[in-house]
Amino acid sequence: MEINSCIGYAVASLLLLFPCLCVLRIFTGKSLGSKEYPPVKGTMFHLLSCLDRLYDYQAEVAAHNKTVRYLAFSQSEVYTTDPQNIEYILKTNFANYDK
C-alpha cells in the first residue's frame, strides 16, 4: 500500500513539474526586454486560449503594434503588418523566412 502511495506521489510530482519546465523553457533566453526585437505579446498557449476569436485578437494586436512576437518552445514567431517589413521580406530575403 505504501509503495503505491510513493509511486502516486512521484507521478503527480512529474506531472506538475512538466508544465513548470515548459514555462521556463519558453521564457528563458528569448530577449524579453530587448529593444532590438519586437515586443512579446504572448505565447502559443495564449493564442490557443483565444482560438475562438483568433482573427479578431490578431487584428486588435496589429492595431496597437505593427510587429509582435509570440514565444514557442524552441523559437519565437514574428507577426508583422508593417509594409516596410513585408517589402523587405518579399524583395530581399524571401528564402530565409517561413511562410
Number of C-alpha atoms within 10 A of each C-alpha: 5 7 8 9 10 11 11 12 12 12 12 11 11 12 11 11 11 11 11 11 10 12 13 12 15 18 14 10 8 16 13 14 10 9 8 7 14 19 17 18 15 13 19 16 12 12 16 11 11 14 12 10 11 13 11 12 14 13 12 11 15 16 11 9 16 14 19 20 18 20 21 18 14 8 10 16 14 14 16 16 14 12 10 10 12 12 12 11 14 12 9 9 10 13 10 8 8 6 5
